[in-house]
Amino acid sequence: MTTQKKLAIIVYAPALVGKDRRTVDSVHGLEKALPDLRLEWRLSKSGRPIALPQRDAWLIESIAEGGFPIVCNGDQRYPVTVWGRGRDGLFSAGGQSQFEVHAKLPLDEPVIASAAAVLEGMAEGARALWGRATPYEAAVDIAYQTAPTLEGPPSPRRGLPALKPFEHIRSPEIPYYLGWMNYWSAAAANAIGFPDPARDSELLSRARLTTSGGWLVQLTDTPLDLDNPAHLNTLKRTYERFPEIGGRAAP
């Protein structure tokens, strides 16, 4: 048996306020991008799907600690999950608390074809500042750019640059890291200096504006595979182009 590959999505938004409908809107955004998908189940403590006939109301009432519990499609053979969590300002850019929405989907042809729309739907539903969609294997390598080692600083793999811990980044509009598909709100794009027509022609060939005035920027034509030297070089070049990402620019 082979392990099913996954697409991992995270979007970062301002913290929830009260019974915030951005919880529901982010889930709706994902469903709209994949019309056959219905995330109308929750998980029991044993991991068994339980139907949610009033899913939206349940989500609003289940907001806790700045996020919401896992909802899923109820299909254990083809699992799609989404959940939200709060990130305390002590561990966030600019000292500002954040709302993160996470999703995992099978990395198959329908999801690959809809990945940009999925990321946009989740990000704009959450009113996110930025986000990314990346195959799980590449996301693990990218996480090593910020993960501290027992000796102290991060020890990135594959020659990728070390990035600052999230709490050391000066503004929540600045992305912490890159991914295969990147959502940059208008504020995030402005913070990192995108687009520059003279320098970003390659990125612009795989980018588009969103309905809110943000950008979806895709680094490679196919899902990011860091065993592919061309993909790895594209990721490195993009970090070089945007030194603000990960807080690497001089203050």
C-alpha positions, 0 to 999 in steps of 0.5 A: 500500500502507498500512503496517499499524498496530501495538500496542506493549506494554512491561511493566517488572518486577524484574530477572531472576535466573538461569534465570528462568521469568518469560521463559516466563510472559510469553510464555505470558500473551500466547498465552493472551490470543490462543488462536490465537497461537503464538510458536514461531519465532525469527528468523535473522540475515537475519530469516527465521523458524526453528521452535522445537520446544522453545520454552520450554526455548530461551527459558530457555537463551537468557537473556542480558544480563537479557533474551531474544531475539525470538520470533515467530509465523512469519507475515511477513504478520501479524507478532507479536513479543515479546522481553525486555531488561535495563535497568541500574540506572544508567538505571532508577528508584530505581537498580534494574535492571529486566526489560522485556518488549516486544511488537508486534502488528497493531492490528486488531479481534481485538487491540483486543478482547483488548488488556487481556487481552494486557497483563495476561497479559504483565505478570502473567507477568513479575511486572511493576510496571507496563506499558502498551499503546499504538498505535505512533503515539501511543507515539512522541508519548509518548516525546517527553515524556522524550526529550532534545533537542540543547539539553538537556531534553525537548521534548514534543509536543501540549502534553503534560507533560515527564517526568523521565528514568527514572533520576531517578524515585525508585521503580521502582513509579512508572510512567514515563509513561501509555499507552492501556491501563495495567497498575498492580500493587498497589504501583504503584497505591498509589505513585500514589494510585489509586483514589480513588473521589471523583476517579477515577470516569471512570477506574474506569468503564474499569478492572478489578482483575487476579488479582494485585490490580493494575489495568488502566486504559484511558484511552479506549474506542477505541485512543488517537489523539492527533489526536483532541482528546478523546483528547489531553485525556483523556491530559492530564487523567490526567497532571494527576490523577497527578503522581507519574507521570513523577516530576513530583510535588514530593519 
